[in-house]
Amino acid sequence: MSGTVLAIDIGSTKICAIIAEIEGDQVQITGHGISKSQGVKKGVITNIELASKAIKRAIGDAKRISGSNISTATISISNAYARSINSTGILNIPHKDITINEIKKVMTTAQYNAKVPTEFDVIHVLPYNFKVDDQDFIDDPFGMNASRMEVDVNVIITQKSNLSNLKKAVRSAGVEIDGIIMNGYASAIATMGEDEKELGVVVIDLGGQTSSLIIHTGNSVRYNDFLSVGSNHITNDLSMALHTPLQVAENVKIRHGNLVETNHEIIELPIIGDGEYKNEVSLEIVHSVILARVEETLMILAKSLDRSALREQIGAGIILTGGMTKLKGIRELAQAIFDGMPVRIAQPKDIGGLFDELKDPAFSTAIGLILYKAGKHSEYEIDYSGTLLHSKDIVKDDLGDISLSSQNKSIKSVPLSDPEPPKQKDDNFTFEDLPNMDYGKENPFKKIAIWAKQLF
């Protein structure tokens, strides 16, 4: 798409709004706003009014910087809301090339076969495997000649009530919703490289109160999971273990958070509720508390990876992103827990106008939302509005029809040369007007008429 877009990442610790201009493949960020999250806990809306105010503050800052007055937004939805259903669609295509119409039909069939419960809405229908006749793992079936096509999809759904609360919070902030993207999926878009997509990769977003896990194999997202644990839990653990206020514990985590090296240095910390006396605490205790929480979180996510039964399809290893990845030594710890799989820490991709503040793993989801609107989504996915997303602008089939599939409109092609203008209709019929029966042979009745005319 082209034009101005607004993306809003609704997290448990912060709300981030980004405005960007998209022109073809070019993306230019023109404004952004960040506000402290309120009314959201562990990815779930708990107070619509407070959440709406926080969203409105972030949008207002972004609009002031960009000078835009955009009124529609693409928003993130937490993996806490999401569930997945695997489904398959089959379509017979006798003696015909595969066009966008056939792809949409087989995708719609797969969505229907998923039998989504009535109390749920579909967010994404993501194809991860196409099969054409007897040939499996087709990257792109478009244009192929086949008599039968199959597709395996991952249908991501969410409860209508949860989605309704999220919509109310956003609309109360003064914007309408034109797209809803699962936040783990957006983070994957912002951090994955093309080789990693091809080889299969796990993207783990370690946020403030939640963590998400996405497995991308084949053409798209194959598996997703959610854990209601994030870096704020480390702060809470430190506050309780050291008997110090939460803000002090947060500062200790940021300054002394180290998962590799231990330090026996003693520091003084204020005591909760006591402004006069302070505790002396060894940094060894700080190290132990942080290590215990991070290790537990990564081990739970490793078990989720095992449950997916997709480990053998992951050739590119693990991508870690999110705010918790700023802890020193987290990459080495993750590499040990995930059985030696290669691990890298990823910032969001560098795009035009990216503010220094946004060049941080904590903003991967927000940048991913912008890239999604710029066309970096999975090819042939069906989005929240039921639209088939693809990169094929104009499609021409065997009958000469041209389909502007991105707009779901079709127009008829015109002949290569202009036909002769139609003759004026004459009410007086003569035998000379009789057509010839075949090329090069005259109509016998026409011959008789000419003979009679000559005779009389």
C-alpha positions in Angstrom: 0.0 0.0 0.0 1.0 3.7 -0.2 0.1 6.6 1.9 0.2 7.5 5.6 -0.1 4.8 8.2 -0.4 4.8 12.0 0.7 1.8 14.0 0.0 1.4 17.7 1.8 -1.3 19.8 -0.4 -1.8 22.9 2.0 -3.4 25.5 1.7 -4.0 29.2 4.5 -1.5 30.1 4.3 1.0 27.3 2.2 2.2 24.4 4.1 3.1 21.2 2.5 4.9 18.3 4.4 5.4 15.0 3.3 7.4 12.0 5.0 6.6 8.6 4.8 7.4 5.0 4.8 4.4 2.6 5.5 4.8 -1.1 6.0 1.4 -2.8 8.9 -0.3 -1.0 10.0 2.9 0.7 9.1 3.6 4.3 9.8 6.9 6.1 8.9 7.4 9.7 7.6 10.9 10.4 6.6 10.8 14.0 6.3 8.6 17.1 4.9 8.8 20.6 5.5 6.7 23.7 3.5 6.6 26.9 3.5 4.5 30.0 0.9 1.8 29.7 -2.1 1.9 32.0 -5.2 -0.4 32.1 -3.2 -3.3 30.6 -1.8 -6.2 32.6 -0.1 -9.2 31.1 -1.3 -8.3 27.7 -5.0 -8.0 28.7 -7.1 -4.9 28.9 -8.2 -4.5 32.5 -9.4 -0.9 32.4 -10.7 0.5 29.2 -10.7 4.1 30.3 -7.1 4.1 31.5 -5.9 2.2 28.5 -7.7 4.7 26.2 -6.0 7.7 27.9 -2.5 6.1 27.5 -3.2 5.3 23.9 -4.4 8.8 23.2 -1.3 10.3 24.8 1.0 8.3 22.5 -1.0 9.1 19.4 -1.1 12.8 20.3 2.7 12.9 20.6 3.1 11.1 17.3 0.7 13.4 15.5 2.5 16.5 16.8 5.9 15.4 15.6 4.6 14.2 12.1 2.1 17.0 11.5 -0.4 14.4 10.4 -4.0 14.1 11.5 -4.5 10.4 10.5 -7.6 8.9 12.0 -7.1 5.1 11.3 -4.6 2.8 12.9 -3.2 -0.7 12.7 -2.8 -2.1 16.2 -1.1 -5.0 17.9 -3.0 -7.7 19.9 -1.2 -9.7 22.5 -0.5 -13.3 22.1 -2.3 -13.7 25.4 -5.5 -13.3 23.4 -4.5 -15.7 20.6 -5.1 -19.3 19.9 -4.2 -21.4 16.8 -6.0 -23.9 14.7 -4.3 -25.9 12.0 -6.5 -26.6 8.9 -6.4 -27.7 5.3 -8.2 -26.6 2.2 -8.5 -28.5 -1.1 -9.6 -27.1 -4.5 -10.1 -28.9 -7.9 -8.8 -26.9 -10.8 -9.5 -28.9 -14.0 -7.2 -27.9 -16.9 -6.6 -24.4 -15.7 -3.8 -22.2 -14.5 -3.8 -21.1 -10.9 -4.8 -17.5 -10.5 -5.4 -15.2 -7.5 -9.1 -16.4 -7.6 -8.1 -20.0 -7.1 -5.7 -19.2 -4.3 -8.3 -17.2 -2.5 -10.9 -20.0 -2.9 -8.5 -22.6 -1.4 -7.6 -20.3 1.5 -11.2 -19.5 2.2 -11.9 -23.3 2.2 -9.2 -23.9 4.7 -10.5 -21.2 6.9 -14.0 -22.7 6.7 -12.7 -26.2 7.5 -11.1 -24.8 10.7 -14.6 -24.7 12.2 -13.8 -21.6 14.3 -16.1 -21.4 17.4 -18.8 -18.8 17.2 -17.4 -16.8 20.2 -14.0 -16.3 18.4 -12.9 -14.0 15.6 -10.2 -14.8 13.0 -7.1 -12.5 13.1 -4.9 -14.2 10.6 -5.1 -17.1 8.2 -1.4 -17.9 7.4 -0.5 -20.5 4.7 2.6 -22.4 5.5 2.5 -25.1 2.8 1.0 -25.3 -0.7 0.6 -28.6 -2.6 0.0 -28.7 -6.3 -1.2 -32.1 -7.6 1.4 -34.5 -6.1 4.1 -31.9 -5.6 4.5 -30.8 -2.0 6.1 -27.7 -0.4 5.4 -25.3 -3.3 6.7 -21.8 -2.5 4.3 -20.0 -4.8 1.5 -21.8 -6.7 0.6 -18.7 -8.7 0.6 -19.3 -12.5 1.1 -23.0 -12.2 -1.0 -25.4 -14.2 -2.7 -28.0 -12.0 -5.9 -30.1 -11.6 -5.8 -29.9 -7.8 -4.4 -27.6 -5.1 -4.1 -28.0 -1.4 -3.0 -25.6 1.4 -2.1 -26.0 5.0 -2.8 -23.0 7.2 -2.4 -21.7 10.7 -5.6 -19.9 11.7 -5.0 -17.5 14.5 -8.2 -16.6 16.5 -9.1 -14.6 19.5 -12.2 -14.3 21.7 -14.7 -11.7 20.5 -15.1 -10.2 24.0 -11.4 -9.6 24.4 -11.2 -8.1 21.0 -14.2 -5.9 21.7 -12.5 -4.5 24.8 -9.4 -3.7 22.8 -11.4 -2.0 20.1 -13.3 0.1 22.6 -10.0 1.3 24.2 -8.6 2.4 20.8 -11.8 4.0 19.5 -12.2 5.9 22.7 -8.7 7.4 21.9 -10.2 8.9 18.7 -9.0 6.5 15.9 -10.7 3.7 14.0 -9.0 0.4 13.4 -8.0 -0.7 9.9 -5.8 -3.7 10.9 -5.1 -6.0 13.8 -1.8 -7.9 14.0 -0.6 -10.4 16.6 2.3 -8.8 18.4 4.6 -11.8 18.1 4.0 -12.0 14.4 4.9 -8.3 14.1 8.1 -8.7 16.1 9.1 -11.6 13.8 8.5 -9.4 10.7 10.8 -6.7 12.2 13.7 -9.0 13.0 13.8 -11.9 10.6 16.2 -12.0 7.7 15.3 -13.7 4.4 17.7 -16.6 5.0 16.2 -17.2 8.4 12.7 -17.3 7.0 14.0 -19.9 4.4 15.8 -22.1 6.9 13.2 -21.9 9.7 13.6 -19.7 12.8 12.2 -19.1 16.3 11.5 -15.5 17.3 11.1 -14.9 21.1 10.0 -11.5 22.2 10.8 -10.9 25.9 8.6 -8.0 27.0 7.8 -6.2 30.2 5.0 -8.5 31.5 4.7 -11.1 28.8 6.9 -13.2 26.5 5.9 -14.6 23.1 7.3 -17.4 20.9 6.8 -17.6 17.1 8.1 -20.4 14.9 8.4 -19.4 11.2 9.0 -22.3 8.8 8.0 -22.8 5.2 6.1 -19.7 4.0 4.8 -18.3 7.2 4.2 -18.6 11.0 3.6 -22.2 11.9 3.3 -22.1 15.7 2.8 -19.4 18.4 2.8 -19.5 22.2 2.5 -17.0 25.0 3.9 -16.7 28.6 2.7 -14.2 31.1 6.2 -13.5 32.4 8.5 -10.6 31.5 11.2 -8.3 32.7 8.9 -6.6 35.3 8.8 -9.9 37.2 12.6 -9.6 37.7 11.9 -6.2 39.2 9.3 -7.6 41.5 11.6 -10.5 42.6 14.4 -8.0 43.4 12.0 -5.8 45.3 10.8 -8.6 47.5 14.3 -10.3 48.0 16.0 -7.0 48.8 13.1 -5.3 50.7 13.5 -2.2 48.5 11.0 -0.1 46.6 10.1 -1.2 43.0 11.7 1.8 41.3 15.0 1.2 43.2 14.8 -2.5 42.2 14.3 -1.5 38.6 17.4 0.7 38.7 19.4 -2.1 40.3 18.2 -4.5 37.5 19.3 -2.0 34.8 22.6 -1.1 36.3 23.7 -4.4 37.7 21.8 -7.0 35.7 24.4 -9.5 34.6 23.8 -13.2 33.9 27.4 -14.2 33.3 29.6 -12.6 35.9 29.1 -12.6 39.6 30.3 -9.7 41.8 30.8 -9.6 45.5 30.5 -5.8 45.8 28.2 -4.5 48.5 25.7 -1.8 47.7 23.3 0.2 49.9 19.6 0.2 49.1 16.7 2.0 50.8 14.2 -0.1 52.8 10.5 -0.2 51.8 8.6 2.2 54.1 11.8 3.4 55.9 13.4 6.6 54.6 16.1 6.7 57.3 17.9 3.4 57.2 19.4 1.4 54.4 20.3 -2.2 53.7 23.6 -3.5 52.6 23.2 -6.0 49.8 25.7 -8.1 47.9 25.6 -8.0 44.1 25.9 -11.8 44.3 22.3 -11.9 45.6 21.2 -9.6 42.8 22.8 -11.9 40.3 21.2 -15.0 41.8 17.7 -13.4 41.8 17.9 -12.2 38.2 19.4 -15.5 36.9 16.7 -17.6 38.6 13.9 -15.7 36.9 15.4 -15.5 33.4 16.5 -19.1 33.5 13.0 -20.2 34.5 11.4 -18.1 31.7 13.7 -19.5 29.0 13.3 -23.1 30.2 9.5 -22.8 29.9 9.8 -21.4 26.4 12.2 -24.2 25.5 9.6 -26.7 26.6 7.1 -24.9 24.4 9.4 -25.3 21.4 9.6 -29.0 22.1 5.8 -29.3 22.3 5.6 -27.7 18.8 7.3 -30.8 17.3 9.0 -28.4 14.8 12.5 -28.3 16.2 13.9 -30.4 13.3 12.6 -27.8 10.9 14.5 -24.9 12.5 17.8 -24.4 10.8 18.5 -20.7 11.6 18.2 -21.0 15.4 16.7 -18.5 17.8 16.1 -14.7 17.6 15.7 -12.9 20.9 14.1 -9.5 20.9 12.2 -7.3 23.4 13.3 -5.2 26.4 14.6 -8.1 28.6 17.3 -8.9 26.0 19.3 -5.9 27.3 20.4 -8.0 30.3 24.1 -8.8 29.8 24.7 -12.5 29.1 21.2 -13.4 28.1 22.3 -14.7 24.7 24.8 -17.1 26.2 22.3 -18.4 28.7 19.7 -18.9 26.0 22.2 -20.8 23.9 22.8 -23.2 26.8 19.1 -23.7 27.5 18.1 -24.3 23.9 20.6 -27.2 23.5 23.3 -25.2 21.7 21.0 -23.8 19.0 22.5 -20.6 17.5 21.0 -17.5 19.2 21.2 -13.8 18.3 19.7 -10.7 19.8 17.9 -8.6 17.2 17.0 -4.9 17.0 14.2 -3.9 14.6 15.2 -3.5 11.0 16.6 0.0 10.1 14.0 1.9 8.0 13.9 5.5 6.9 13.5 8.1 9.5 14.0 5.6 12.4 14.5 7.7 15.5 17.4 6.6 17.8 14.9 6.0 20.6 13.2 3.3 18.4 16.5 1.5 17.6 15.9 -0.8 20.5 14.7 -4.4 20.8 11.8 -3.1 22.9 10.2 -1.5 19.8 10.3 -4.5 17.5 6.6 -5.0 17.5 5.8 -1.3 16.7 8.3 -1.4 13.7 6.9 -4.7 12.6 3.4 -3.2 12.4 4.7 -0.5 10.0 6.5 -3.1 7.9 3.4 -5.3 7.8 1.5 -2.4 6.2 4.4 -1.9 3.8 3.8 -5.4 2.4 6.2 -7.5 4.5 3.4 -9.9 5.5 3.1 -13.6 4.5 2.2 -14.0 0.9 -1.4 -15.0 0.4 -2.5 -14.6 4.0 -6.0 -13.6 4.9 -6.1 -10.7 7.3 -8.5 -9.6 10.0 -10.8 -7.9 7.4 -11.0 -11.1 5.3 -8.8 -9.6 2.5 -6.2 -11.8 0.7 -2.9 -10.1 0.9 -0.4 -10.7 -1.9 2.1 -8.9 -4.1 0.5 -9.8 -7.5 -0.9 -6.5 -8.7 -2.4 -7.5 -12.1 -3.3 -11.0 -13.1 -4.2 -12.2 -16.7 -5.9 -15.5 -17.2 -6.3 -17.8 -20.3 -9.5 -16.1 -21.4 -7.9 -12.7 -21.6 -9.5 -11.3 -18.5 -7.5 -8.9 -16.4 -8.1 -9.1 -12.7 -7.0 -6.2 -10.4 -6.9 -8.7 -7.5 -5.6 -6.2 -4.9 -8.9 -4.3 -5.3 -11.1 -7.4 -6.0 -12.2 -5.9 -9.3 -12.0 -7.4 -12.8 -12.1 -5.8 -16.2 -12.4 -7.4 -19.6 -9.5 -7.1 -22.0 -10.0 -5.5 -25.4 -9.2 -7.0 -28.8 -5.8 -6.2 -30.2 -7.4 -4.6 -33.3 -10.6 -2.6 -33.5 -13.5 -4.6 -35.0 -15.5 -3.2 -38.0 -18.3 -0.9 -37.0 -21.7 -2.6 -37.0 -23.8 -2.2 -40.2 -27.1 -0.3 -40.2 -30.1 -2.7 -40.0 -32.2 -2.8 -43.2 -35.9 -3.8 -42.9 -36.0 -4.9 -46.6 -34.6 -8.4 -46.8 -33.3 -9.8 -50.1 -31.8 -13.2 -51.0 -28.5 -11.5 -51.6 -28.4 -10.9 -47.8 -28.3 -14.7 -47.2 -24.9 -15.7 -45.6 -22.6 -18.2 -47.2 -22.8 -21.7 -45.7 -19.0 -22.1 -45.5 -15.9 -20.3 -46.3 -15.4 -20.2 -50.1 -18.8 -21.9 -50.8 -22.0 -19.9 -51.6 -25.4 -20.7 -50.2 -27.4 -22.8 -52.8 -30.5 -20.7 -52.1 -28.5 -17.6 -52.9 -27.5 -19.2 -56.2 -31.1 -19.9 -57.2 -32.1 -16.4 -56.4 -29.4 -14.9 -58.6 -30.3 -17.4 -61.5 -34.0 -16.4 -61.2 -33.2 -12.7 -61.2 -31.1 -13.1 -64.4 -33.8 -15.2 -66.1 -36.7 -12.8 -65.5 
